[in-house]
Amino acid sequence: MTLLSSTIYAATLPILSLAGPGELSACLAEATTSTAVIRCQDRHTETLDAQAATMLKGPRSQATFSYLWLPACPGALPSVGNASSMSCQAVTSCDSSTEVRQSLWAIQLTDEEGTPARGVWQVLFTECTASQEVGLVAQQRALTTQDVITALRRLGVPAATVEAPQYTLVNLETTFFTRPETIDRSLTIIGYTVDVQIAPSSYRWSWGDSTITSSRTAGQPYPSKDVTHTYLRATDPNASVALRVDVTYAARYRVDGGPWQTIPDVMTIPGPPTDLPVKQAAAVLVAD
């Protein structure tokens, strides 16, 4: 594929959120369609290799990239801390004294489905540009709440187990509770540092006898009657009911240390079954 350095093929411009200086950023910002071809600078022809061409994705892609101008010196790499201040003979070989020869580097942040990618920095092309046009010229797309929800679901929350006695009796109000986990972590999502806090918001108790109740609390051990249930029938000998609790979680997050944002009812985690025998109390005669 041959690419004029005066032409940038930007098939996913709506998600690039360009913010850098110079003509390249200004031209890219003029794009209004996902298949736009934008003529930025009228200069010489460069050849774009197959690997670099894969960075220019088609419509509906959620692929995102970051871009970086660096001096066209052999050791000026994105991984080198002082790369932007390097100088060499190639840098000063431009016809104009107000320009320097630089390379435009790119790295893929997310793939077509928005999943974080293991991209590596690659050179798209090299040309003479204004000396002030250096550093980052584009940033990753804006983080959305759905990005955070997807990351949280991928992270996973452990299921909660019903805490129950070894057995219970028919017509006995029995106390139950659970110990759900909360999560307080920092994640990296499409290049952003995201602090997340996940906590239970509601509980759905399936008692194993075709009845279901809901609560806003996790219950407490006996003698609390915060969460209770009364069974009306005994189970067969050596049998039991299978009860469980499904916990719904809410979450809040903040991006790069910014203000907290709340996500209500972000996910419901079904709990594993807990076996509970239900016995019939029998009257026993006791001698005085």
N, C-alpha and C positions, 0 to 999 in steps of 0.2 A: 504494500500500500504506500503510495506517495502522498505526502502531506506538505502543502505549502506552509512555511512558517508564518505566512500571512493569513492562514486559515486554521481555525480550530473547530474540529468536529465535536460538538458537545451534545450528545444524545440524552443526557440526564441533567441538563442545566438547572431545572427547578429545585434540585436537592443539593446544589453545590454551595449555596450561601456565600458567594464571593465577597471578599472584603479587602483585597489588597490594592496597592497603588498601581499606577501606570496604565498604559493603553490596553494591555491584555485583559485586566480586570474590567475596564470600562466596556470593552467590546463584548466580553462574555455576559455582562450584565444586561445587554440589549436583547438577549435571546428571549423569545416569547413562546416558542414551541419546543417540544421534546426532541424534535428532529432538526433543529436549527443548525445551519452551517454559517459560522460568523467569520467574516474577513476582518482580521485585527490589524495586521501590519503588512505592508507591501514589501516583502523582502525575498530572499533567495529560497530555493527549494530544498527541503530536507526529506529524508526517507524515514518513515516510521516503521520500526520492525514489528513482527507479529506479536511479540509479548506486549509491547506498548499499545498496539492496536486493540488488544483485549480490554484495555481500560476504558475505551470509549463505547459505552453500552447503548443498547437500543431502548425504545419506549417502554414504559412501565417497570423498568428495572429500578430496584432500590439500592443499587450499587453506589457507593460514595467513595471519594478520594480526597486527599490533601495534596497540595502542590507547594513547591519550594524552589525559589531561584537561588542558585549558588554560582560562584565564579567557576569558569571552565578550566579549573586546574586539576591535575591528576589526583591530588589528595583531598580535594574539596568534596567531601561526602556528607550526607545528612547525619550520619552517626558521629561526625567529628564536631566537637564543641565550637571551635573557632573557624569553621569552614567558611562562613560568610565574610570573614575579614581576610581570607587568603588572597594572595596575588601571585601572578606568574606572567610570563611573556605572552601567553595566549590571551589573557584577560585584556591586555592593552593593545591588541592587534587590530582593533576596529578602525575604520576610516575616520570616524568622528572622535574628537577628543572628549566629548561629553558622554560617550558610550563605553561600555565594557562588555566583553564577551562572557555570557553566562549560560548555564544549562538549566532547563526547567525539569525538575524532578517531580515524580508523582508516586504516591503509595495508595493502595486500595485499603479502605477501612471496613466496608461491608460488601457482601456479595449481592446478587440480584434479588435475593429474598430478604435482605436486611440483616443477615447473620454476620457477626464479626468475622472478618477475613484475616488470614495470616499473610498479608501483603508484604512485599519488599519494595524498597525504593528503586525506581528505574528512571533513566533519563528519557524524556519525551523528545526534546530537540535542544540544540544549542544555537544561539544567535547573539548579535550585538543589541543590547538594550540600554535604556537610560540607567545611569549609575545608581539612582535612588531606587530602582525597581529590584529590590533584593529582599529575601526572606519569604515568609508565607504569603501566597497570593490567593489562597482559597482554604476554606475550613470545611470540616465535616458538616453534614446537614443538621438541622435543628433536631434535638432530641424530643420525642413525643411521649405522651403518657403510655401509648400502646407499646412503644419500645421497652418501657420499664416493666409493664405487665408481662410481656413476652419473656424478659430476662428473669423475672420472679418465678414464673411458671417453670422455666428451665432449671432454676435453682432448686426448686422443690421445698416443700415443708413437710416434716415428719407427721405421720398420722397419729391421732390421739387414741388412747385405749380407755375403755370404761373401767373404772375401779369399782369392784363389786365384792360382796361377801362370798364365802365359799358356797353358800346356798341361802335361799329365803323360803318363807312360808306363804301359803295362800292367805289372802286378805291381810297381809302384814305390810304396812307402809315402810318401804325399804329405801335407804339412802344410797345414792350413787354420786360419783364425781369423776373428773378426769384431770389430767395435768398436761395441757397443751403447751407447746413450745412457742417462744417468741424469737424473732430473728432481728438482729441489729448488725448490719454489715455494710461494707463499701464494695461496690462493683464498678467495673469499667464497661460502659455500654457505648458502642460506636465512638470510642475515643473520649467520652466524658467520664469524670469521676462522679458516681452516683451513690449517695448514702441512702440506704433503705432500712425501714423499720416495719416489721410485720407483726401484727398482734391479732388474737382471736376477737371476733365481733359478735358471733352468735353460735349456738349449738343446736343440732338436730338429733334427738335421741330416738333410736329405733329399739323398742323393748323386746322384740322377738315374739310378741303375742299379737301381732297385727296392729299395734297402737304406736303412735309417734307423737312426741311432744317437742317443743322448742323452748330454749331459754337463752338469756343474755349472759348467764354466768356459767362457770365450769363446775359448780357444785362444791361441796366441802364434805370432809369425812363426818361420820356419825359422831355426835348426836345431832348435827345440823340437818335441817329439813329443807335445805335450799333446792335440791333436786331429788325428788322421790318418785317411786312408782309402786303400785299395788297390783300384784298378779291375782287373777280370779280363779285360775285353774292350775292344778298341779301337773307337772310333767310326768311322763312314764318313768318307771324305775330305770336307773342308769341312763336317763336322757336329760336334756337341759334345753333352755331357750338360748338363742344366740342374739345378744344385744350389742349395739354399737353406737358410737357417737360420730357424727359428721360435723366437722368444725369449719365455719366460714371465717376467713381472715380479711382484714382490712390492712392497708399499707399506706405509708407516707414516704416521700422521697424528696431529696434536694440535689440539685445539680451543681457541681463545683463549689460547694459551700454556700449556695444561695438559699432563698426562703423555702420552707417545707411546703410540699403540696400533698394533698390527701387523695388516696384512691380507695373509695368504699367498696367492700365486698369484692375483693380482687380474685379470690379463689375459694373453693370449698374442697376440703380433703376428707374423703370417706375413711372412717376408722375400721380397724380389723374387728372381727366378732369376738365377743367374750362369752364363754359358756357359763350359764347359771342354772343349776337345778332348782326347781320349785317344788317344795314338798307340802304334803297335807299334814297339818298338826293332828295328833291323835290324843284322845283323852286317856289318862293313865290313873288307875285307882291306887292310892297310897294309904297304907294302914296307919292309923294314929299311933 
